[in-house]
Amino acid sequence: MTSPSTTLSLVDTDPAELAVDAIVIGVHSTTGEQDATSGLAGTLLLASGAESIAAAFDGKLTETLALLGATGGPGEVIKLATLGTVTAPVLAVVGLGAEPSGAAPAPETLRRAAGAAVRALAGASRVAMALPLPDDADAPDALRAVAEGALLGGYRFAGYKTRPQPARREPVGEVLVAVPDAADAAAQAEVTRAQTVAAAVRLTRDWVNTAPNELRPPAFADAVAEAGRAAGLDVEVLDEVALREGGYGGIIAVGQGSEAPPRLVKLTYTPDGGGTGKRVALVGKGITFDTGGVSIKPAQGMWEMKSDMAGAAAVAATMLAVAELKPSVPVTAYVPMAENMPSGTSYRPGDVITMFNGKKVEVLNTDAEGRMILGDAMARACADGCDYLFETSTLTGGQVVSLGKRISGVMGTAELCERVRDAGDAVGEPTWPMPLPDDVRKGMDSDVADISQVNAGMDRAGHMLQGGVFLREFVTDDVAWAHIDIAGPSYHSGEATGYWTKGGTGVPVRTLLRLIDDVAANG
């Protein structure tokens, strides 16, 4: 199932003269006392890029916007008819917040503004973006942000409705971004990259939003494998027989409760000539639906557990983007997939499972299943050989309790966690480093096995940290690693905001791609 998508290109034509359905410009909020005549508090300041539009309105645009209730707040969109003042019939003015001091708006501000504007203009065929773009060293990041926001803000899952929805407008067909020089090679390269990255994020969202009865492990594995082969990646798929013979005890244990057997998909990208420098491994959790197993979850909200494979979706889609972007470092992804169901064949609390690396794990809670399949996949990645291992998963509700719905938790090698944080900040997918305390690990000592799956003495206290401590057991000492817990940020259950729409968000595809670029550039 493929959702409708928006295309994007650059133009250097005066926005006021473009034959489009709507033009998007930015406006800043400013502070000020209430005007005695108009009764309006404060003023508005048009952002750069809107000069010709302002001239067409004889300098009265901000006054008109104020009368319409515009505040310039971030993400606010005000639409008004141009009545022939410019070629486009509609002007969409998007808030950028307070004017930055001596600098252009932050890339994330532009990304969210572009997303909000494109979503507000759904139904239009062609839209022009005349948002502020600096002409200095920050220009590439700003252009990339506008492009990504425009391509992602209009995302809409195709869905399953059998009847036409008259009120449901199609996403914007084409977005034209106004730049000083549309033929500039660097600018064109940014647009090309943004299109590749946005396609990966959109595919991640599609997979996460797919109904869980349609994306059980065999079907998900087939979809990933087919996409990987089409992209030119080397693909290996291990079915339940190969997993059992290979000693993947964690994946088998979690998957044995379902009639849809588990899978492990390996995707490999090798640069021309074999590449140079460090080897990168990606691992993503692919629980296609999580009931909690024998330790069953409450029914309320369980339907969102279709998103428990968001880490696997992000990693698989990242690999497709890697195949197009062609970084100079080799990248291999390991995507374990299972459905955690209660049945007569389910694994149980009290079971002892032998993992891929030979460690014995005492199961205390079958709802802590993600770490079981990830442990096997991470151990396989280390056995194959890698220098950096980035793993991402909707691992714990503790992440949401600790950091909320926007900020992912990151644990692992301290230096690499800081690089993850820098990458996330750069692309608008913030993370926050968390510790791996010794006392948490001590409480996971088992009387009968090498480690227990959770810290029974802490119950759910520090649950995010328990997950990280457990996963550390499956990384060899010579590998730098980072575990990115995306339980909150991977799925947006509220109303659309910025370039996030309801459902899967695509986090952390853009962070992973930024990290791969960082490794390619800096080792």
Secondary structure by P-SEA (a helix, b strand, c coil): ccccccccccccccccccccccccbbbbbbbbcccccccccccccccccaaaaaaaaccaaaaaaaaacccccccbbbbbbccccccccbbbbbbcccccccccccaaaaaaaaaaaaaaaccccbbbbbcccccccaaaaaaaaaaaaaaccccccccccccccccccccccbbbbbccccccaaaaaaaaaaaaaaaaaaaaaaaaacccccccaaaaaaaaaaaaaaaccbbbbbcaaaaaaacaaaaaaaacccccccbbbbbbbbcccccccbbbbbbbbbccccccccccccccccccccccaaaaaaaaaaaaaaaaacccbbbbbbbbbbbbcccccccccccccccccbbbbbbcccccaaaaaaaaaaaaaaaacccbbbbbccccccccccccccbbbbbccaaaaaaaaaaaaaacbbbbbbbbcaaaaaaacccccccccccccccccaaaaaaaaaaaaaccccccbbbbbcccccccccccccccccccccccaaaaaaaaaaaaccc
